[in-house]
Amino acid sequence: MEVVIVPDATAGGELIAEAMATLMRRKPEALLGVATGSTPLPIYQALARRTRAGEVDVSRARICQLDEYVGLPAGHPESYRSVVLREVVEPLGLDESAFMGPDGTAEDVQAACEAYDRALGEAGGVDLQLLGIGTDGHIGFNEPCSSLASRTRIKTLTQQTREDNARFFDSPDEVPHHVITQGIGTILEARHVVLLATGEGKADAVAQAVEGPVAALVPASALQLHPHATVVVDEAAASKLKLAAYFRATYAAKPEWQGL
């Protein structure tokens, strides 16, 4: 696991966007796994700027969802399908046909989960998966004590997660209780996993995920098992890391050709 400490969220967004652009220059048809929420917005904004400036051609890229609410209509403004189309697909000038995600409105949710898991494999696998981290250490919607081998499935949200997401809805009562999420095992199959965390509120979770033991209690700690996992954190989110000085030194000495 590589830990990169950046000055702020904007710098983190620029760094990760350039890594995504480099990937697409090498593999134009790359499958990019995207996360929702406020944390990754600087990434998408920076990548869209590069696209508009002609620095990278994203026309053949494909986008896939990390998770989706169960029961929200596909056209609901806070369904993750709508969010990804609005914040990623449209700004990059991609057609909706370049997008794939699980069906949160399916009558048979379990079958929809299994179908999405298969679809990711049939698409060649995810080349780069973006992640955020919850205050309790969850990734995707793999809440604490999720199986580290889990596949795409339905999960019940904790009260804390529902409260964290209530800011996107008119009322906390509107936040769904269930979601479809890529499992931890599914996430770990991506060729490169990149987690961005910003703000002091994420500092404890980051420290446990990076420096603590691999444990289902902190789902993000499973990234320690991945051969190419990158954790990008701003100064505030890095404030609880005991090895911060080491992480700074190793990144400063990293050969430029290695990339992110």
N, C-alpha and C positions, 0 to 999 in steps of 0.2 A: 504494500500500500504506500502510495506517495501522498504526502501532505504538503500543500502549497498555501502559504500564508500571504494574502494580498492586502493592500491598504483598505479597500472598501468594496462594496457590492459592485460598483461600476467596473473596477479593475478585474474582479472575478468574472464578470460577464464578458469582458473583452478577451480575457485569456481563454475561456472555454469556447467562445464563438470562433476564435482563431483556430482552436484545435478541431472544431467541427468543420470549418472551411478547409483546413489542411486535409482532413479525411476525405471530403468530397472532391478535392482536386485529384486525389489518388484513386478514389472509388466513387465516381459520379452517381452511381445508383445506390449509394449507402442507405441503409435503413436506420433512421435516427429515432430512438425512444425518447419521448419528451415527458416532462413532469409539469404539473400545474401548480397554481399558487402564486404568491407574489415574489418569492425568492428567485425563480429562474427568469423573470421578465427581462433583467439586464442582458441575459444571454441572447434571448430572441431579438431584442432590439438591436444589439450589436451585430448579430448575424444578418438581420434584414438590411442594416446599413451597408455591410460588405456586399450584399447581393445587389442593392441599388447602384452601388459604385462600380459594379462590374468586376469586383475582386474575386468573386467565386460564382460559378454556375451551379445553381441548385435545381435546375429544371428536371433532372432525372432522379433527384433524391426522393425518398419515401419516409413518411412519418408514422409512428405508431404510438398509441396511448399506453401509459403505465397502469391506469386504473379508470374506473367509471362508477358513478352512483347507480344504485339499483332503484328503478321506479321512476326516475325523472325522464320525461319525454326527451327524445333526441334533440328536439329544437328548443328545449328549455335553456335560457341564457347561462345557467350555472351547471348544466350537464358538462362533463369534461370534454365531450365531443365538441360542443359549441365553443368552449373555452379554447381548445387547441386549434380549431378552425380560425377563430378570431385572433388569437395571439401568435400563432405560428404559421399555419398553412397560408392564410391570406396575405400577411405581410411579406412572405417569401415568394409570393406570386405563383404558388403551386395550385394545381387543380385538386378538387376534393377527392378525385380518384387516386391521388398519391397517399391518401390517409387510410389507416386501418385501426380499428379499435373494437373492444368487446361490446356486445349488445346488452345494455343495462335494462332494456325493456322486454327482454325475452320471457316467454311464458315458462320455459325450462331454463332457469338461470345456470344450473350446473352444466347443462349441455353447452350453453353459450360460453362458459368458462373454458371447457375442454376444447371447444372449437377454436377459440382465440389462441390458446396455447399451441394447438397444432398449426394454426395459420402463421404464427411467428416462425416456427421451424420451417414450414414450407416456403416462406419468403426468404429463406437463407440465413435467418437469425439476425438479431439486432447487432449492428456494428458499434454503436455508441449509445449507451443508456444514461440519460440524465436523471438525477435523483435529488430530492431535498431530504431533510431529516426532521422528524417531529420532535417536540420538546421531550417526549418520552422515548426517543430513539427509534421510532418507526420509520421504515422506508416503504414507498408506495403506501398501501394501507395494511401492511403487515404489522399489526399491533404487537406489543410485548407478549412474549411466549408463543409467537408464531413459529411453526416448524421451520428450521433452517433448510429443509429439503422441499418446502411447499411449492406447489404449482399454482397456476392461475385458478382462483377460486373466489367464492363469496365470503366476505368477512363482515362481522358486526363491529361498528365503530365504538370506541370508548367514549365516555362522556367528555373527556378532555379533548379528544380530536373533534367531536361535534362542536364543542365550544370554540375551539381554534378556528373552525371553518364557518362559524355563524356570521362572521363579518361579511361574507359573500352573499348572504341571504337577507331578506327583509325581516325575518324573525328566526330566532334559534330553533323554533319548533319546525321550521321548514327544512332543516338539514336532515337528509335521509339517515336512517339507522344502518343501512347496509350498502356495501360496495362490491364491485368486482375488482380484484387487484391481481396483477402479476405476483406470483409467489416469490419467496426469496430464492428458491431453486431456479425459477424461471429467470429472475433478474441476473443471477450469477452466470447464466449462459451467454450474456452479452459479451462481445469481444473486449469492450472497454466500458467501464462503469465510472461515471464522473458525478460526484456528489458536491453540491454547492451549499454552504451554510453561512448565513450572515446574522449578525446581531448577538448581543450578550445572552438573549434568551435561549440560544442554541448551544451555548458554551459547555454546559454540563453534558448534554447529549453527545456532542462531538468528542469530548474527552473520554467518555465511556466507550464510544464506538471505536475510537482510534487506539486508545491506550489501555482499555480494559480488556477483560477476557472475552473470548467469543462465547456469547450466551444468547439464548432465545429471549431473555428478558430485555436485551438491547438488540433488536433486529439488525440495525445498521452495522453491528460488530461483525456480521457475517462477511462484510466486504474485506475483512482481513484475509479471507480464504481465496480471494479472487486474484488471478495472476496479473491483472492490469486494472487496478482500482486507483482512482485519483480523488482525493478529498481537497477541495478548494475552500478556504475559510478566510473571512475577513479578520481584522485584528480583534474585534469584540468576540467573535465566535471562537477564536483561538486562545482566549484569555485563560482558560483552565488547563491548557495542554502543558504537561510537565516537560516534554521534549521539544518545546517550541524553538529553542535555539538550534537544536540539531536539525529540525525540519527546515529552518531558514538556511542553514549552512549547506545542507545537501542540495537544496534547490538552486542556491546561488552557484554551486559547483557543477551543476548538471550540464552535460554537453548540449549545445543548441540543436544538434541533429536529432536528438532523442525526442524532441517535442514534448507534448503534455502526456 
